[in-house]
């Protein structure tokens, strides 16, 4: 039996010296040695991994222009017809939708026949991992009718609980017009099928897309050990990016280094790592990383600009001037202006506070109410609840007192208090005080009607009956605009709750 390691060695040796997909195809096509079929199989698998990895959507309109896809389809033609899975994918990439649906049914039948022993051992045909590996990752959004057809076909077989339903959710996920709609769909699905890791990963990715960094971190953390879709490189990169946005550069650095373990030659990760080191004032390390990045990718404009920043920070003025003068890449006008003012020494010169501030490229928002000017419109509203949630979260994260209390967001590994999910619903904010007592905060952009009270009361009841609040007091806070008389009376009658009315004001700077 020819081992997988030996096959990988054969593939590597066969492709040695190739500089393009065309060269690789010709090598694979012309190979006449032993294990020809297995070699072509391994090459298809390698191509497929590169084509489908990492992101959640294809640029379907550019399938015909994607060189890797075109080569994949050509190599598939060299394989016998019993390589039904590759032929199925080939039809998909060539946008031959009718052939895809026909081949899908045949492939599942053949796969089922060959999986009897596995089915006997685990009790089902397709589980979440198989669904992701064989369908979600390579087929992604598919085309109208694909996921519905897969869901229908899978119902004929003994699958892990919820798999056909998950196919339907995936179909809906790709038809969502906004990230908010996708998030609502995924969270509802998670509450129904809490064991599906893919759903949690997609929630993390959606929060990442919405730039809700703490929420993204929580869900990506929750799937760190069991991630099925995103590669460790991609997940670690997203974690690094999130922590960078939160200005936690120590953890940002940590996750970029983790990402590099599986992708050591990735110039984007290297540049981001270098910039994280730079912001931590680890200038020598940063300089070395930017140099490494430019060696790998001489066209990296970001690395070039950051390299100059690091040289200036190290007092290597002459080197910075020489690099800017000789660089064929676009150096920002701000950096060029700074370099022009430098002398020709390579001795370290202390930077001014203004220069340090300019380099940080980070803006801190002050949410204090000092010098606030009342708009004169007592009932001014936020246009949507997310804006109210954003504003309040920012205050809490900055340690600013809210509702007359010093609160902090509830945080544990894999859990964050914003849009906190429990079996009966989704809390806007879950916070805690210094004593560990919990605060459920419900936000409404307008009067909230009576449902604000009913909702908060139900959440309080749930917390009081479950272990999460064991040994802790739990309070409810409702914050909205223009509360009704009925709501005011109901909240005042419930000693567990308080009601706040927000107003919008602007601060003159």
N, C-alpha and C positions, 0 to 999 in steps of 0.2 A: 504494500500500500504506500503510495506516494504521499508523504505528510504535507500538511498545509505550509509548514515552515520551508520545506524543500521547494514547494510550488512557488512560494513568495520569492525565494532565492532565484528560481528559474525565470520568473517574470522580471525581476530586477536586472538580471544578467541579460535577458533578451532586449530590454529597453535601454540598456546602458548606452549613453552617447546620443540618445534622441533629444531633439530640441523643439519638437512640435508634435501636436496630435497626429498630424499627417505622417510624420516619421514613425511614430509609435504604431499606427495602424498598418503601415507597410511592413514593419517588423513582425507584427502578430500575424498578418495575412500570409507572409512568405515563410514563416517558421514551419519546417517540415519534420522536426525531430519528434522524439517520443513525448507523450502527454500533450499533444497539440490541442486537443479538445479542452482539456483541463486548463491549459494556459489561456485559451480564449475566454473560458468561463471566469478565471481569476481576473483577467483584464477588464471584462465587463463589470465585474463586481467592484473593482477599484474605480472605474469611471463613474459608476452609479453612486458610490459613496461621495465622490467629489461633487457630482451634479446636485444631489439632493440634500446635502448636509447643512444644518444650521439655522436656516431661516424658515418662516412658516408659509411663505408664498413664493411661487415661481413668477417670473416675468413671462407669462404664457405667450404673449405676442412675439417674443423674440426666440422661441424654440428653434425656429428655422435658421437663426443666425448663431445659435450657440454651438461652437465647434465641438465641445465635448459630447453634446447630445447627438450631433450628426455622426461622429465617429462611433459612438455607442451603437447607434442603429445600423451602421455598416458592419460592425463586428458581429452583431446578433445574427445577421444574414449568413455568416460563416458557420453558425452553430446548427445542430440538428433541430427539428421542429419540437422535439420533446423538451427543449428548454423553454417551456411555455411561459414562465414568469418573465423572462427577458423579452420574449415576443410581445407579451401583454404590455410591457412598458414601452417597447418600441412603437406600438400602435398609439399609445398615449402621447408620446413625444411628437409623433407625426400628425397628431390631431385627427386620427381616424377613429372617431368616437364609437361608431357602430361595431367596428372590429373589437374595440376595447371591451364593450359590454358582452359580446359573444365569447371572447377569449377569457374574460373574468369568470364566467360561469363554468367553463371547461376547466380552467385552472383550479378552482376551488374543489371541483369533483375529484380531479386527479390528486390534489393535495390531501383531501380527506381519505382517499383510498390508501395512500402511503403513510398515514399518520395514526393508524389504528392502535399501535403499541403505545404511542405517546398519549393518545386519548384515554386509553385504559389506565395509564399511570396517573394522570392528573385530573381526569374526569371531564375534560372539555377539549374542543377543537382549536378555537382561536381565543387567546387571552389578550390582555392589554398590550403586553410587550410585543407579541406577534403582530397585532394590529398596527402598532406604530412602526415596527421594522419593515413589514411587508407592504403596508398601504399608506398610512398617514405620512410618513417621511418621504417616500419616493413619489407618491401621487399628489400629495398636498391638497390644494383646493379642488383638484379634478376638474370636471366640467359638469354643467347641469345634468343631473340624473345619475352621475357616477356613484356618489355616496349612498343615494337612495337604493340603487341597484345592489351595492355591496351589502347594505343593511338587509334587504329582502333576501338575498342569497344566503347570508349567514344564518338567518332564522331557520333554515332547513337543517342546521347542524347543532350539536351540543356545545355551546360557547360559554365562556365566563359570563356570569350574570351582568347584564347591562351593556354588552358589547354591541348588539344591533342598535340599541338606543344611542350609544355613543357615536356610532356612524351618523345617525340623524343629527346629533348635536354638532358634529364636525361640519356637516353640510350647512347647518344654520350659521355656524361660526363664520364661514366664508362668505355668507350672504349678508352679514351685518354691515350696515353702512357706516357705523361709528365704533370707536373703541369702547365707548360707554355701553352701547348695545351689546357688544361682544362680552363685556365684563358681566353684565346682568345675566346673560345666557349661561356663561361659565359658572358663575356663583350659584345659580339655581341648580345647575347640574351637579356641582360639588356637594350641595346639600342632599341631593337625591342619591348620588353615588360617591360617598366620601372616600372610597378606597382608590379611585382612579388618579394615578399620579399625573397623567397627561393633562388633565383638566387643571390641576394645580400649577403645572408648568406654564400652561397657556395663560392662566390668571396672572402669574408673575410676569410673563412677557407683555401682557396687555397693560399692567400697571407701569412697566418699564416704558412702554410706548406713550402712556399718559403722563410720564415724568413724575409719577408718584413713587419716589425712590425708596422710601422706607417700606411701603407696601410690596414693591417689587422684591426687595431684599428678603422680606419675611417669607414670601412664597418660593423664591429661589433657594433659600436656606432649607425650607421644608422638604425640598426634593434633592438636596445636595448629595445625600447618600444613595438615593434610589432613582436619580434622573434617568429618564428613558428616551426623551426626544433630543433635547439640546446636548451637544457634546460638552464635556467638562470644560473645554477651551471656551466655548461660547458662553456657558453659564458663568464661569469665572470672570470672563471679560465684562459681562453685564453687571456682575456684582462689583467689580472694580470701578466701573463707570458710575454706578449708583453711589458708592461710598465717596467717590471724587466729588460728585454733585453735592453731597452732604458735608463736604470739607473734612471728612475723616480720612486723611491722606495716608495714615499708617495702615489702615485696613485696605484702602485703595491699592497701595503698593503690594500688600500681601496677596490680593486676588489677581493682580496683573502678573505677579511672579508665578502663581499657580497656573494661570492661562499659558504662560510661556513654557511650562513643563511639557505640555503636549504640542506646542507650536513655537519652538525656539527661534524660528526664523521669520516670525510674523512681524513685519515692520510697524504695523499700526499698534499692536500691543506694546512693542518696544518703545515707541514714541510716547505712548500714554504713561508707561512706567517711568520713563525718563522725566516727564513733566511732573509726575507725582513726587519723585525724588527732588526735583528742582523746588517745588513748593514747600518741601520739608527742609530746604536749604542744604540738602546733601549734594552740593554742586559738583564735586569730583565724580561721584557715582553717576550723576545725571549726565555730565559731559561724556563719560565713557559709553553710556547707553545710547546717546544720540549719535556718537561716532559709529557704534555698531549698527545702528539703524540705517545710517547713510551708506555704510558699506553694503548692506543688503539691498537697499532701495535708494539709489542716488537721486531719484526724482521726488523724494519725500520733502515737500515744501515745509510741512509742519516741523519735521525733524531738523531741517536746516535753520529755521527761525529759532527754534528752541536751543539748538547748539550754540548760536550766537549769544542768546540770553545767558547760557551757562558760562561761556567764556568771559562775558562781561562781569558776571557775578564772582568769578574767580580772579578778576583783575587782569585778565590776559587781553588787554586792549589791542595790542598789535596783532595778535592772532585773530581777534574778532574783526579788525579792519581788513586784514588780508583775506579772510574767508568771504566777507561781504563783497570785496572788490573782485574776487575770482569766481564767485559762485554764479552758475548759470540759472539758478533757481530764483524765484521772486521773493525777495526779503521785504518784509513790511516797511512802510514809510516811517513808522514810529521807531523801529529798530535802527533803520539806516540813519535817521536823524540823531539818535543816541550815539551811534558809533562814530558819526562825523565829529561829534564834540569831544571824543576821547583823545588823550595823548597817545603816543606810540610806545608806551611802556608796557611791560608785562608784570608789573608789581601790583599787588592787591590794593585797591582803593576802596575805602568805605563808601557805601552808597547812602544817598540821602533818603530820608523817610518817604519823600514823594516818589522816588524811584522804586522803592520797595512796594509801595501801594500800587503804582502803575503796573508792576510786574505780576501782581497777584491775580489780576483779571477777575476778581470775585467781588460781588457787591453784597454788602450786608444790609438788610432791610430793618429799619427801626419802626416798630409798631407802637411805640409809646404814644400816649395821648397828650403830651405836653404841647401847648400852643395849638391844639386842635381847634379848627373853625367849624362850628355847627352850620350845616347846610341850610337850616331854617325850615327844612321839610322833615318833620318828625317821623314820617312813615316811609322814608326813602328805603327801597329794597335792593338786595342783590338780585341780579338777573337769573341766577340759578343757585342751587344749594351747594354745588361743588366749589364755587367761589367763596361762599361763606365758610365752608369746610377748610379750604386752602388757607384762608386768612387766620382762622382760629388755630389750626394746626401749627402754622408758622409761629404764632405767638407762644403757644405751649412749648414748642421745641426750642425756642429762644429763652425760655425760663421767665417769660412775662406773666404776671398774675392775670388770671381770667376768672370771671364770676366771683371775684373777691377771694380767690384761693390760688395757692401755688401748686399747680398740678403738673404731672408729667405723663407722657403717653405710655400706655401699658406696653411693655416689651418683654418678650422672651425669645429664645432661639426659635425661628420659624413662625413667630407670631408678632403682629404689630397692631396697636390699638385703633388705627384708622380703618374704617369699614370692617370692623371686627365681626366675624361670622359665628353665629351660634345656630343650633338646629332650627330655631323658630324665626330666624331673620338675620338682618345685617345691621349692626349698630353703626351710627355715624362715627362716634369716637368713644373709646374706652380709655379712661385715664385713672391714675391713682395718685394719692397724696403721699406725703413722707411717711405716714403710718401704715401705708399699704391698703387703705380703704379705697374702694372702687367707685368710680363716677361714670355713669352711662350718660352720654351727651347726645341728644337728638336735636338736629338742626332743620329748620324749615325756612324757606326764603320769604314766606308770607305768613298768614294767620295760623296755618297748620290745622285748622278745624279741630274736631274732637279726636281724630285719629292719632294726633301727637301724644295725647294723654294715654289712650288705650295701648298704643305701641310701646311707650316707655314703661307703663305699668306691667305689661306682659314680659318685657325684658327683665325688669326688677324681680318679678316672681320667679322667672327661670333661674336667675343668678342665685337667689335665696335658696333654691332647691338643689343646687349643684355644687360640686366640690371646688370649682374655681374660686368661689367666694368663702370657702371654709375659714372661719376665724376672722373674717373681714366684714366690715359694714359696707353696704351697697346703697348708693344714692343715685337719683335721677335728676338731670338738668335738661330742661327744654329751652331752647333759644330760637326765637322767631321774631316776626314783625307783625304788629297789629293783632295781638291775641284777642280772641273773642271773650265775652263775659263768662260764657259757660266753661271755657278752658281755664280761665283764671280761677273760677270757683272750684273746679275739680282738682287742680294742682294744690291749691291752698288747703283742701280737705285731706290731702295725702301727705303725711309728714315725711315721706321718703323723698319727695320731689321739691324742686324749686323751678320757677319760671322766670326767664329773662327776655327782655325785648331789646333787640339790637337797633342801632342807628348808624348811619354812615356819615363820617366826617372826613375832612381832608386836612392835612397838616402843611402849613407854610414852612418852607425851608429857605 
